[in-house]
Amino acid sequence: MPLTPEQILRFLSTVHPYDSLPQDRQVQLANEFEPRKADSGERIYEFGEELPGIFLIYDGAVEITDQNGEVVSQLGPRNSFGERGLLRDGTAATNARSQDDSILLVLPHGLVRELIAEYRTVARFFDRAGKTTQPRANDLATSLAETLMAATPITCQPDASVQEAARQMRDKRVSSLCVTDADGALLGIVTTRDLSGKVIAEGLAVSTPVREVMSTGLLTLPPSSIGSDILHLMMERRIGHVPIVEAGRLVGMVTQTDLTRFQAVSSANLVSEIAHASSAEEMAKVTAGIPKLLVQLVAGGSRHDIVTRLITDIADATTRRLLALAEEKLGLPPVPYLWLACGSQGRQEQTGVSDQDNCLFLDDSVSDVDRDGYFADLAAYVSDGLNTCGYVYCPGDMMATNARWRQPVRVWKEYFKGWIDKPDPEAQMLSSVMFDLRPIGGQTALFDNLQDTTLKAASENSIFVAHMISNSLKHSPPLSLLRGLATIRSGEHKNTLDMKHNGVVPVVDLARIHALRSQIGAVNTRARLVAARENGQLSQSGASDLLDAYDLIAESRLEHQAGLIKQDLPPDNFLQPSTLSDFERSHLRDAFVVVKTMQSAIGHGRGMLS
């Protein structure tokens, strides 16, 4: 029985982004979608075919496979498919086959473009790219109140005594208390100025209820206000505290001190303070500001690679300052040395959760006594200092304190040669870490020739590259076939997505393989992918898809961490899909599908998508 426009209209009203369109436009679309029947097992399209439009499943089930025939999705009603290839070059980027007798709705290509141009919600839905905003200074004009405010404002009840209020302000080191009722509704505010001017100056008893001295009729702002709104209100009304209220309930407080601290927190300021610190303990007070910096950068729209670069700069500065302090304590080094970082610091991709991964290259003239004496002491001083500053010891002991990773350059050359010649599982693991090395402090000349010669030898050894590819495919995107996301099944992080090991790491591994194949010197993941696109190792379309997917995954990870920090919780990498909107889950899953497709391509010896 053919579908009527009325049936299609009712269906579209339940499917995003069409449900966001005006009613008259939905009515028009109900007549423009073309119904098609697909029998069970019928091929809908194949990779590389020209697409007639975007497909929307009205009823039935469709299986999507990649270019190499691996299943990436099994879709049901209300799911769309074909959009990635259609909006890229008009040809299919996957294969599609009907699993059951299905009814599909097809929206012609021209109408898809028309909707994207006409409606922002449609454009946003089909835009799989990441943010394109550029880094900016800490700008009150663009920062929301929720970024500036204390997320857990200190409050008291109206019946509390002024003495209790004073003690609470003293103990919490704040200059004001919001007075709320049992339901969290804001009733007033009491400040240190109120206590001095209304209690002490007037000789009131310390048992006086707060309600008798608190200020009422308060000027408040919603969380959607921007920093300049708050600053202007403070300047115009000569107040130092602005409660942030939503639906009558107190959700935060912004003070003049908060605004000052916000503008003072920048990567440049933190680096400057670290450079002048005289101990690891002083530096730890500075690095404690990194979570706040992360929140500000994410809220300001900075792209993920900018955020992680700025955060890594702070780790680099901390490491160099600790090296200088170590030399002051131990004396000048007996031979030239180079401290290098690997892992996320090496790639300049640190987030709010980072351990330390490092090693020491020593001049070949070093003696065993100095290697296990002076340089062991230097490594201990720096690694202990990094731990004090929040860069916890590496669980795998990949640190310069481990004698294995504190060696003359000649030994490092033997390491790399051995890993390439005999790529056993340990060699693959170590190569994955050590190919991300980046000099931090010391004589960089100790590393220069080693990187070039190692990349050349690795790229020319097909067996080693094949093993590295196999190793890189051990981390899979968290996809379930039924158009969902595969969460962790048990344990502490049950029902969450590991945005590190199943999110960014698969892309990091892919980028490393392309860097090895093309002898790309960059260690940053995004820089490697861009270089692989430019030299032809990755096709233009394949690289663009993977870059967009990586940007979305990495930014989702940072936004998750920023959200935890704003709740006064420690940042982690475990994202609950239930906290995402349908729109966000759809885009994140599409990004994971791209990564899985690229893994399949490189696993089949292609390494690129046409």
N, C-alpha and C positions, 0 to 999 in steps of 0.2 A: 504494500500500500504506500503510494508516494506521500512524502511529507508536505503539509500545507504551510504557507507562510506563517500562520498563527502558531503552529507547533514549533517552527523554527524560532519564532520570536520568544516564546515562553522559554525555550532552551537557552537562547542567547542571554536572557536576563539572569541566568545562573552561572555564566562563564565570564571570567575576567580576561581581557579588559573591556569586553563588549558591554558588560553590565554597568560600566561607568559612563556610557555614552547617553546623550539625550534620547528621550523616548522616540522622537520622530526619526532620529538617525538609526535606532535599533529597528524600527519598522522598515526603513529602507533596506537595511542589511538583510533582514529576513527574506527579502525578495531577491537579493543579490547573491547570497550563498547558494551554490549549486549542489543539490543532493546527489550522491553517488552510492550505488550498492557495490559491495566487494564481497565475493564469496569466500568461504573458508579456504585458506591456502593460496588465494589469488595474490599475485604480485601487484603492488600499487605503483611503485617506481623503483628504479635501480640507481646505484651510484653513477653520477655524471649525467643523468638524463635531465632534460629541461623540465622544470616544474611548472604546472599550470597556475599554482597559487599555494596558499597555506591550507593544510588539511586539518579539520576539526572532527573528532570522533563523536557522533551522535549516539551510536549504539554499537556494541561489539568490542573487538580487541585487535590491536595491531602490534606486530613485532618489528622493532627497529634494530638493524645490524649495521656495523661499520663496514668500511671498504673491504676488510678482510673476512667478512662474514661472522664476526663475533657479535653476540647479542649485547646491546647496550640498554635497551628499554623494552618493556612490554606495556603498552598503553591501553587505557580504557576510556569510557565516556568522559567528555569535557576536556580531554587532553588534545593538544594540537601538535603537529609535527610538520617538518619540511621547512620551517622558517629560517633556519641557519643558512642553508644553501640558497634559498630563494632570495634572501636579502643580501647575500654576499655576491653571487654572480648569476643567480637564476637557475643554477643546476643543483641536483641533489647531492648533499654531502654524506648521505647514508643510503641504505636500502630499506624499503618498507614492504611488509607482507601482512595480509589480513589473517589473523589466527582463527577467527570465527566469522560467521556471516555478519557483516558489518554494514552500517550506514554511515557514510562520511559526508561532511559538508566542506565544500571547497570555495574559498574566497579568492577570486582572481588577483593576479599579481598587481595590476594597476590599482585596484581598490585597496589593497594592502598599503601601497605607497601613499595613496590618498589619505587613508585614515591616520597613518603615521605623521603626515604633514599637518593634518587638521587638528589632531587631539594629542595633547601632551601625555595623557595616561597611556595611550596606545604606543606612542613613541618610546616611553619609558619601559613599557612591558617588553617590547621587541628589541630594546637596546641591551645587548649582552656585554657591552664594554664597561670597563671600570671608570673611576673618576678621572677627569682630565684637569682638575683644578691644580693650580701651582702653589707651592709653599708661600706662606705669607707670615709676616711678623705677628706677634700676639696682638690681635686687633680687637678692641672692645666693640668696634662697629659691626663685627661679624660673629661674635661669640655669644651664644645663648646663655640666659641666666642659669640654666641647669648645669652648664659647664663651670660657672663661677661660684655657685652657692655651696654652702656646706650641706651635704645631702641629708645629714642627720642633725638638725638644729637642736640646741640644748633648750629644753622647755621646763616649765614648772606649772603647778596648779594655782589658781587664784587664791586658794586658802593657805598656801605656803607662807611662812613668815619671811620678813625681809632679811632676817639673819640667815635663814636657810638658803634664800636666793643668793646672798652675798657669798656664802660658803661654796655654793655650787659654781658660781662664776670664778671664784678663786681656784677651786680644784680643777675646773675644766679650762682654765686660762682663757676665758672669754669675757667680753665687755658688755654682754647683754643676754637676757633670757626672754624667750617668747612665752607668753602666758596663754595656755590653751585649756579647753575643757576636756572632758573625758573622751570625747569623740574626735579630738584633734582640731577642732575649730579654733581659729586665732581670736583671742579676746583682747590682747594688749601686749605691751612690751615693757620690760623694766631694764634700765641700764645702770652702769656705775654712776652716771651723772644723776640719775633719779635717786640713788641711794645717798649720794652726798648732799644733793640740793633739797631733797624732800624728807629725808629721814634724819641724817646727822645734823644738818643745819637747823631743822625744826625741833630737834630733841625728841623725836618719836621713839617709842619703845621698839626693841628689836623683835618683839612678838607681833608687830603690826602686820596684818595680811598684805600680801603683795597687791591685791586688788585696789587697795587704798592709795597706792603710790604709782601704779603702772600708768603708762600713757596709752590712751585709747584713740579711736578714730584714726587708725593707722593708714598710711599710704603704702599700698602693696602693689606688686606687679606679678604677672603670670610667668610660668617657666619659659614661655615662648618669647619673652622680652629679650632684647639684646643688651650687651654691656653698656653701650652708650645711653640707652634708656635709663639704666640704673644710675649711671654717673650724672646725667643731667638732672634727674630727680633729686639726687643728693645735693648737688650744687644749688639748684633752685630753691629747695626747701630747707637747706642747711641741716641735713640729717646725716647720720653716719651709719644707719642700719636700714635695710629694706627687706621686709619679709616677702618671700615668694609664696604665693597662695594659688591653689587650683581648686575650683569648685568649693570654695569656702574653707578648705583645709590647708593648714600650713605644710609645705613640702620642702622649704629650705629658707636660708637666710644669707644675704650678701652684705658684707660690711666694707667700709673704705679700705680696711686692711686686706680683705680678699682681693679687691681690685688692684691694690698695689702689688700684692704677691703675684697675681696673674700676669701683670705686665713685666714683672721681674723674672719670671720663669721662662727662660729660653735656653736652647742648647748652647748658644754663645756665652750666656752668663754662667751656666753650669761649668762649661769648659774652663772659663776664666777662673772661677773659684777653685776648681780642681788644680789648675796649674800653680796656684799659690798656696795650696794646702801643705801642711808640714807633717801630716801623719795620715794613715789609712782611716783613722777614726774621724778626722776632719772631712776627708773625702766622702765617707759614708753618709755624713749629714747632707752633703750635696747630692749624691746619687739617690738619696731618698726622695728627691724631687722628680725623678724620672717618670713615675706613674702619672703625676700631675701634668707633666709635659706631654706624655702620650695622649692623655685625654684632650688637652688643648689642641694638639696637632690634628687629631682625628676629627674633633668637633669643628675645626676650622677648614675642613675639607682637603687637607693635604693628602696627596696620593701615598699609598703604602710604602713605596720605595723611598720616598722622601722622609717619611716618619722613621723608618728603620735606619736610614742612613744617619739621620741626626742623632738617634739614640745610640747607634754604634760609635759615632764620633766621641761621645762621652766615655764609652768604655775604652776607646783608644787613648784618650787623654789621661784617663785614670791609670792605664797600664804604663804609659810613658812617665807619668809622675812617680809611680811606684819604682820604676827602674832607676830614675834619678835619685830617689831617696835611698834605694838599695846601694847605689854606688857611693853615696855620701857616707853610709854606714860601713860598708865593706872595703872601701877604697877603690881606686881605678881598676878596671878589669885587666887581668894579665894578658889576654889576647882579645882581638876583635870578636864580637858576638852579634847575633841578630835574634830578637824575640819576634816570633810569628804567631798569628792567631789563625785558627781554622774553624770549622763549623760556621755558625751563624755570624759570629764576629768577623771571621775571615771573609764571608760573603757580604758583609755590611748589611745584615738582615736581622739584627737583634730587635726583639719586641720587649714587652713588659715582663717576659719570663725567659731568663737566659742563665745558663751555667757557663763555665769557662773551658775553652779548648785551646791549648797553646803548646808551643815547643820552642827549643833553643837550637839554633845553628851556631856552631863554634868554629873558629878558625882551625885549620888542620894542624897548626903548630901547638895546639893546646895539649897540656900534659894530663895524664890520668889524675894526678893529684889536684890540679886546678878544676878539672871537669867535675870531680866528685867532692871538691872542697868549695872553692869560691863560687862556682856557677851553681852548685847544688844549693848553697846558701842564698844566692841571688834568686833562684827559682822559688825557693820556699818563701822568701820575703814577699815577692810579687804575688804569688798564688794565694798566700795567706791574706795579703792586703786586698786582693780582688774578692775573696770570700767575705771579708769584713764589709766590703762595699756592696754586697748583694749578688755578686757573680759567683755562685756557689761552686764548690769543687765538682769537677767532671765525674759523674758516676762511673764512667769507663776508664778513669785514670789517664785520660788523654791530656796530660799536662807536663810542663817542663820539669816538675818535681819528680817525675818518673824517669829514671836514668835512661830508659830506652829512647825517650824523646828529648834527650839532652846530649847531642852527639856532634862530633866534627863533621864538616861538610862531606868529606870522603865517605863517611858511614851513611849519611843521608843518600848519597848517590847509589850506594850499594842497596839500601832499602828499596828505593824506587825501581832499580834494575831488577831486583829479586821479585818484587810484586808483579812487574810486567812480564817477566819470563815465566813465572810460575803462579798464575792467578788462582790460588786456592781461595776458599771462603774468607779466611782471615785477610789475605792480600786484597780481595775485593773490598772488604769493609774498610781497611786502612786506606786504600787508594781513594775511596769515596770521601774520606775525611781530609786526607792530605792533598788532594788536588784542589782544595779550597783554601790553601795557605795564602796569607797576605802579611807582608812585613809590617811590624808596628813600631819597633824601636831598636836602634843599633845600626850596624853596617849592612845596608841593603845589598851591597855588592856580593855578599856571601850567597845570595839567592838568585841573582840575575841569570846566570847561565844555566842553572839547574832547572828552572821552570821551562825554558825553551827546549832544552835537550830532552827533558822528560816527556813533554807534550809530543814531541816529534816521535820519540821511541814508542810511546803508547799508541798513537794514531796509526803507526805502521804495523802494529802487531794485531792482526785480525782476531786471533784467539783471545787476547786480553780484552779487546773491545767487546767481543761477543759475551765474555764472562761479565763484564761491567754492565752490559745491557740486561743480561739475565738478572743480575743483582738489583738493578734499578727497578725492575718490574715486581719486586717483592712488596713494595708499598702500593696498594691499590686505592683508588678513590672510593669513598663510602657509598656505593650505589647498590640498591636492590632493584631487581628487574621490574617489579611492579610499580614503576613510576614513583619510587620513593627513595629515601635515604637510609642506608644501612647503618644503624647506630650500634654502639658497643653493647653487647648482650648481657654482660654481668659485671660484677665488681663495683668499685667505688664510683666509676664514671658510667654506669649503666644508662642506656637510652640517650647517650650524647654522641656527637661527632668529634673525633680527634682531628682538629683542624691543623695540627702540625704533621703527624705521621701519615695521615690519610688525606690531608688537604694540600699543604704547600710542598711537603717532601717529594711526592711524585713528580711535581714540576721541577723542583730543584735537581732531582736525579736525571730527568730528561735533558735539562739544560746542560748538565755536566757531560753527558754523553755527546751531545752536539759540539761542546767545546773541545772534547778530546778528539773527535773525528776531524774537526777543522783547525786544530791547534790554536784555539782562541785563548788568549792570555787572560781575559777578564775572568773574575771569580764571582761577581755578582750575578744572580740568576737572570734578572731581567736584561742586564747588559749582554749576557751570553746568548739569550734568545734573539735579541736585536741583531747581534753580530752574525748569528747563524742565518738569519733572514737576509742580511746584506750580502753574505758570501755565497748564498744559494744552497746552503746545507738544509735549510727549511724553505719551503715555498712561501710566497707572499701571503697566500690565503691561510696556509697552515700555521705560519708564525703569528699572523694577526689573531686567529682563533685562540691559539694557545696563550698569547699575551693577554688577551681579554679575559680568558678563563682564570689565568694566574692572578691578574689584578683583582678580580671579583673575590676569589677565594682568600687572598691575602688581606684584602680590606675587610672582609667579613670576620676574619680572625682578629684583626685589630679592633674593630668595632665591638666585638664580644669582650675583649680584654678591657677596653675603655668603659664599657657598661658595668663590668664588675668593680672596677676601681671607683666609679661614681657611687657605688653602693657600699664603699668602704670594705670591699672584699679583695683578697689577693687575686691578681690576674692569672688565668690558666688558658689552656688550649681546648677545653672541652665544651662545645656548644650544644645546647639543647635545641633541636629543630622546632620544638613546640613554642619557642620564644620568637620564631620568625613568622612573618605573614606568609600567606599562600604565594604572593608575588615573590618574596625573597627566597622561599624554598624552591620555587620553580627556576629562578635564575641560578641559584647555587647548584642545583642538580644539573642544569644545562652545562654549567662550567665543568662539573665533574665528568660529564659525558664527553666533553671535548678532550679532557686529559686522558681518559680511558681510550678514546679513539687514537690519540697520538701515541700512547703506549703500545697499542695494538700495531700501529704502523711501524714503529721502530722495532718491535718484537718480530715482525715479519720481514725485517731487513730493508724496509723502505726509508724510514726516518723522515718522511715528508708526506704531506697531503697535496694532491694536485688541485 
